[in-house]
Amino acid sequence: MGRIFQTYIKPTPACGACSEKLDHIRTDDFAPWLMILVTGHIVVSLAFYVELTFSPPLWVHASLWAPTILLLTLGLLPHAKGACLGLMWALRLRGDETQ
C-alpha cells in the first residue's frame, strides 16, 4: 500500500504504490465536517452517559471532555481526510464542482 499523505494531512501528488494522481482532489471542508459529525456523536453520547450515571460537577465534565475532543479530532482527522479523499476519488470528484 502506498502512502497518500506527505505530512499530517497534506496529500501526496500521487499514490506511492500505483502512481494514481491525487493532487487534483480537493477535500476542503469535507474532512472537518466529518470529524465534527463523528466526534460530536461520540462525545455527546459519552457525556450523557457520564451525566446520567455519575452526575459529576461541571468542572469534571469540562476537564474530561475538552481533552477528549482534542485527542479524538487530532487522532481521527488524517483517517477522515483519507476516507474523504478515497470517496471523492472513487466518485471521480475533484472538489471544485458547482451546483
mmCIF file of the C-alpha atoms, coordinates in Angstrom:
data_MODEL
# 
_entry.id   MODEL 
# 
loop_
_atom_site.group_PDB 
_atom_site.id 
_atom_site.type_symbol 
_atom_site.label_atom_id 
_atom_site.label_alt_id 
_atom_site.label_comp_id 
_atom_site.label_asym_id 
_atom_site.label_entity_id 
_atom_site.label_seq_id 
_atom_site.pdbx_PDB_ins_code 
_atom_site.Cartn_x 
_atom_site.Cartn_y 
_atom_site.Cartn_z 
_atom_site.occupancy 
_atom_site.B_iso_or_equiv 
_atom_site.pdbx_formal_charge 
_atom_site.auth_seq_id 
_atom_site.auth_comp_id 
_atom_site.auth_asym_id 
_atom_site.auth_atom_id 
_atom_site.pdbx_PDB_model_num 
ATOM 1  C CA . MET A 1 1  ? 0.000   0.000  0.000  1.00 0.00 ? 1  MET A CA 1 
ATOM 2  C CA . GLY A 1 2  ? 1.174   3.471  -0.829 1.00 0.00 ? 2  GLY A CA 1 
ATOM 3  C CA . ARG A 1 3  ? 1.071   6.497  1.405  1.00 0.00 ? 3  ARG A CA 1 
ATOM 4  C CA . ILE A 1 4  ? -1.343  9.255  0.451  1.00 0.00 ? 4  ILE A CA 1 
ATOM 5  C CA . PHE A 1 5  ? -0.091  11.917 2.884  1.00 0.00 ? 5  PHE A CA 1 
ATOM 6  C CA . GLN A 1 6  ? 3.215   13.806 2.769  1.00 0.00 ? 6  GLN A CA 1 
ATOM 7  C CA . THR A 1 7  ? 2.684   15.342 6.184  1.00 0.00 ? 7  THR A CA 1 
ATOM 8  C CA . TYR A 1 8  ? -0.115  15.229 8.777  1.00 0.00 ? 8  TYR A CA 1 
ATOM 9  C CA . ILE A 1 9  ? -2.984  15.883 6.320  1.00 0.00 ? 9  ILE A CA 1 
ATOM 10 C CA . LYS A 1 10 ? -1.273  17.158 3.151  1.00 0.00 ? 10 LYS A CA 1 
ATOM 11 C CA . PRO A 1 11 ? -1.863  14.660 0.327  1.00 0.00 ? 11 PRO A CA 1 
ATOM 12 C CA . THR A 1 12 ? 0.967   13.465 -1.875 1.00 0.00 ? 12 THR A CA 1 
ATOM 13 C CA . PRO A 1 13 ? 0.860   14.388 -5.576 1.00 0.00 ? 13 PRO A CA 1 
ATOM 14 C CA . ALA A 1 14 ? 0.437   10.691 -6.459 1.00 0.00 ? 14 ALA A CA 1 
ATOM 15 C CA . CYS A 1 15 ? -0.046  7.343  -4.722 1.00 0.00 ? 15 CYS A CA 1 
ATOM 16 C CA . GLY A 1 16 ? 3.258   5.651  -3.870 1.00 0.00 ? 16 GLY A CA 1 
ATOM 17 C CA . ALA A 1 17 ? 2.028   2.205  -4.914 1.00 0.00 ? 17 ALA A CA 1 
ATOM 18 C CA . CYS A 1 18 ? 0.057   2.779  -8.120 1.00 0.00 ? 18 CYS A CA 1 
ATOM 19 C CA . SER A 1 19 ? 1.088   6.331  -9.141 1.00 0.00 ? 19 SER A CA 1 
ATOM 20 C CA . GLU A 1 20 ? -2.566  7.462  -9.282 1.00 0.00 ? 20 GLU A CA 1 
ATOM 21 C CA . LYS A 1 21 ? -2.718  11.266 -9.306 1.00 0.00 ? 21 LYS A CA 1 
ATOM 22 C CA . LEU A 1 22 ? -4.201  12.676 -6.083 1.00 0.00 ? 22 LEU A CA 1 
ATOM 23 C CA . ASP A 1 23 ? -3.166  16.321 -6.128 1.00 0.00 ? 23 ASP A CA 1 
ATOM 24 C CA . HIS A 1 24 ? -6.190  17.422 -8.167 1.00 0.00 ? 24 HIS A CA 1 
ATOM 25 C CA . ILE A 1 25 ? -8.688  16.266 -5.492 1.00 0.00 ? 25 ILE A CA 1 
ATOM 26 C CA . ARG A 1 26 ? -9.644  18.994 -3.005 1.00 0.00 ? 26 ARG A CA 1 
ATOM 27 C CA . THR A 1 27 ? -11.475 17.751 0.079  1.00 0.00 ? 27 THR A CA 1 
ATOM 28 C CA . ASP A 1 28 ? -11.670 21.297 1.576  1.00 0.00 ? 28 ASP A CA 1 
ATOM 29 C CA . ASP A 1 29 ? -14.313 21.214 4.344  1.00 0.00 ? 29 ASP A CA 1 
ATOM 30 C CA . PHE A 1 30 ? -15.430 17.618 3.841  1.00 0.00 ? 30 PHE A CA 1 
ATOM 31 C CA . ALA A 1 31 ? -12.992 16.041 6.336  1.00 0.00 ? 31 ALA A CA 1 
ATOM 32 C CA . PRO A 1 32 ? -13.530 18.648 9.108  1.00 0.00 ? 32 PRO A CA 1 
ATOM 33 C CA . TRP A 1 33 ? -17.287 18.316 8.643  1.00 0.00 ? 33 TRP A CA 1 
ATOM 34 C CA . LEU A 1 34 ? -16.973 14.542 9.011  1.00 0.00 ? 34 LEU A CA 1 
ATOM 35 C CA . MET A 1 35 ? -14.838 14.999 12.136 1.00 0.00 ? 35 MET A CA 1 
ATOM 36 C CA . ILE A 1 36 ? -17.427 17.310 13.722 1.00 0.00 ? 36 ILE A CA 1 
ATOM 37 C CA . LEU A 1 37 ? -20.121 14.738 12.961 1.00 0.00 ? 37 LEU A CA 1 
ATOM 38 C CA . VAL A 1 38 ? -18.218 11.737 14.336 1.00 0.00 ? 38 VAL A CA 1 
ATOM 39 C CA . THR A 1 39 ? -16.628 13.462 17.333 1.00 0.00 ? 39 THR A CA 1 
ATOM 40 C CA . GLY A 1 40 ? -19.907 15.115 18.270 1.00 0.00 ? 40 GLY A CA 1 
ATOM 41 C CA . HIS A 1 41 ? -21.790 11.825 18.291 1.00 0.00 ? 41 HIS A CA 1 
ATOM 42 C CA . ILE A 1 42 ? -19.117 10.088 20.365 1.00 0.00 ? 42 ILE A CA 1 
ATOM 43 C CA . VAL A 1 43 ? -18.613 12.870 22.906 1.00 0.00 ? 43 VAL A CA 1 
ATOM 44 C CA . VAL A 1 44 ? -22.270 13.798 23.350 1.00 0.00 ? 44 VAL A CA 1 
ATOM 45 C CA . SER A 1 45 ? -23.234 10.146 23.852 1.00 0.00 ? 45 SER A CA 1 
ATOM 46 C CA . LEU A 1 46 ? -20.474 9.621  26.405 1.00 0.00 ? 46 LEU A CA 1 
ATOM 47 C CA . ALA A 1 47 ? -21.236 12.912 28.167 1.00 0.00 ? 47 ALA A CA 1 
ATOM 48 C CA . PHE A 1 48 ? -24.904 11.946 28.529 1.00 0.00 ? 48 PHE A CA 1 
ATOM 49 C CA . TYR A 1 49 ? -23.915 8.527  29.861 1.00 0.00 ? 49 TYR A CA 1 
ATOM 50 C CA . VAL A 1 50 ? -21.484 10.011 32.394 1.00 0.00 ? 50 VAL A CA 1 
ATOM 51 C CA . GLU A 1 51 ? -24.017 12.652 33.479 1.00 0.00 ? 51 GLU A CA 1 
ATOM 52 C CA . LEU A 1 52 ? -26.850 10.183 33.944 1.00 0.00 ? 52 LEU A CA 1 
ATOM 53 C CA . THR A 1 53 ? -24.682 7.556  35.634 1.00 0.00 ? 53 THR A CA 1 
ATOM 54 C CA . PHE A 1 54 ? -22.394 9.619  37.893 1.00 0.00 ? 54 PHE A CA 1 
ATOM 55 C CA . SER A 1 55 ? -23.776 13.207 37.912 1.00 0.00 ? 55 SER A CA 1 
ATOM 56 C CA . PRO A 1 56 ? -20.335 14.838 38.268 1.00 0.00 ? 56 PRO A CA 1 
ATOM 57 C CA . PRO A 1 57 ? -19.908 18.601 38.731 1.00 0.00 ? 57 PRO A CA 1 
ATOM 58 C CA . LEU A 1 58 ? -19.481 20.822 35.679 1.00 0.00 ? 58 LEU A CA 1 
ATOM 59 C CA . TRP A 1 59 ? -15.715 21.233 36.142 1.00 0.00 ? 59 TRP A CA 1 
ATOM 60 C CA . VAL A 1 60 ? -15.308 17.447 35.820 1.00 0.00 ? 60 VAL A CA 1 
ATOM 61 C CA . HIS A 1 61 ? -17.180 17.484 32.530 1.00 0.00 ? 61 HIS A CA 1 
ATOM 62 C CA . ALA A 1 62 ? -15.048 20.368 31.252 1.00 0.00 ? 62 ALA A CA 1 
ATOM 63 C CA . SER A 1 63 ? -11.786 18.729 32.277 1.00 0.00 ? 63 SER A CA 1 
ATOM 64 C CA . LEU A 1 64 ? -12.870 15.385 30.854 1.00 0.00 ? 64 LEU A CA 1 
ATOM 65 C CA . TRP A 1 65 ? -14.417 16.323 27.522 1.00 0.00 ? 65 TRP A CA 1 
ATOM 66 C CA . ALA A 1 66 ? -12.117 19.121 26.342 1.00 0.00 ? 66 ALA A CA 1 
ATOM 67 C CA . PRO A 1 67 ? -9.050  16.834 26.076 1.00 0.00 ? 67 PRO A CA 1 
ATOM 68 C CA . THR A 1 68 ? -11.204 14.017 24.725 1.00 0.00 ? 68 THR A CA 1 
ATOM 69 C CA . ILE A 1 69 ? -12.477 16.219 21.897 1.00 0.00 ? 69 ILE A CA 1 
ATOM 70 C CA . LEU A 1 70 ? -8.948  17.426 21.132 1.00 0.00 ? 70 LEU A CA 1 
ATOM 71 C CA . LEU A 1 71 ? -7.452  13.922 21.070 1.00 0.00 ? 71 LEU A CA 1 
ATOM 72 C CA . LEU A 1 72 ? -10.299 12.457 19.016 1.00 0.00 ? 72 LEU A CA 1 
ATOM 73 C CA . THR A 1 73 ? -10.122 15.261 16.488 1.00 0.00 ? 73 THR A CA 1 
ATOM 74 C CA . LEU A 1 74 ? -6.349  15.194 16.079 1.00 0.00 ? 74 LEU A CA 1 
ATOM 75 C CA . GLY A 1 75 ? -6.213  11.395 16.059 1.00 0.00 ? 75 GLY A CA 1 
ATOM 76 C CA . LEU A 1 76 ? -9.007  10.779 13.602 1.00 0.00 ? 76 LEU A CA 1 
ATOM 77 C CA . LEU A 1 77 ? -8.569  13.747 11.239 1.00 0.00 ? 77 LEU A CA 1 
ATOM 78 C CA . PRO A 1 78 ? -5.983  12.065 8.965  1.00 0.00 ? 78 PRO A CA 1 
ATOM 79 C CA . HIS A 1 79 ? -8.211  8.981  8.708  1.00 0.00 ? 79 HIS A CA 1 
ATOM 80 C CA . ALA A 1 80 ? -11.258 11.115 7.911  1.00 0.00 ? 80 ALA A CA 1 
ATOM 81 C CA . LYS A 1 81 ? -9.306  13.057 5.295  1.00 0.00 ? 81 LYS A CA 1 
ATOM 82 C CA . GLY A 1 82 ? -8.088  9.788  3.756  1.00 0.00 ? 82 GLY A CA 1 
ATOM 83 C CA . ALA A 1 83 ? -11.633 8.418  3.680  1.00 0.00 ? 83 ALA A CA 1 
ATOM 84 C CA . CYS A 1 84 ? -12.928 11.624 2.081  1.00 0.00 ? 84 CYS A CA 1 
ATOM 85 C CA . LEU A 1 85 ? -10.101 11.589 -0.447 1.00 0.00 ? 85 LEU A CA 1 
ATOM 86 C CA . GLY A 1 86 ? -10.789 7.948  -1.296 1.00 0.00 ? 86 GLY A CA 1 
ATOM 87 C CA . LEU A 1 87 ? -14.524 8.526  -1.639 1.00 0.00 ? 87 LEU A CA 1 
ATOM 88 C CA . MET A 1 88 ? -14.016 11.555 -3.846 1.00 0.00 ? 88 MET A CA 1 
ATOM 89 C CA . TRP A 1 89 ? -11.506 9.618  -5.964 1.00 0.00 ? 89 TRP A CA 1 
ATOM 90 C CA . ALA A 1 90 ? -13.943 6.704  -6.337 1.00 0.00 ? 90 ALA A CA 1 
ATOM 91 C CA . LEU A 1 91 ? -16.736 9.061  -7.389 1.00 0.00 ? 91 LEU A CA 1 
ATOM 92 C CA . ARG A 1 92 ? -14.372 10.916 -9.737 1.00 0.00 ? 92 ARG A CA 1 
ATOM 93 C CA . LEU A 1 93 ? -14.927 14.223 -7.938 1.00 0.00 ? 93 LEU A CA 1 
ATOM 94 C CA . ARG A 1 94 ? -12.267 16.940 -7.838 1.00 0.00 ? 94 ARG A CA 1 
ATOM 95 C CA . GLY A 1 95 ? -13.764 19.196 -5.190 1.00 0.00 ? 95 GLY A CA 1 
ATOM 96 C CA . ASP A 1 96 ? -14.437 22.145 -7.465 1.00 0.00 ? 96 ASP A CA 1 
ATOM 97 C CA . GLU A 1 97 ? -17.828 21.005 -8.758 1.00 0.00 ? 97 GLU A CA 1 
ATOM 98 C CA . THR A 1 98 ? -20.605 23.553 -8.943 1.00 0.00 ? 98 THR A CA 1 
ATOM 99 C CA . GLN A 1 99 ? -24.303 23.034 -8.422 1.00 0.00 ? 99 GLN A CA 1 
# 
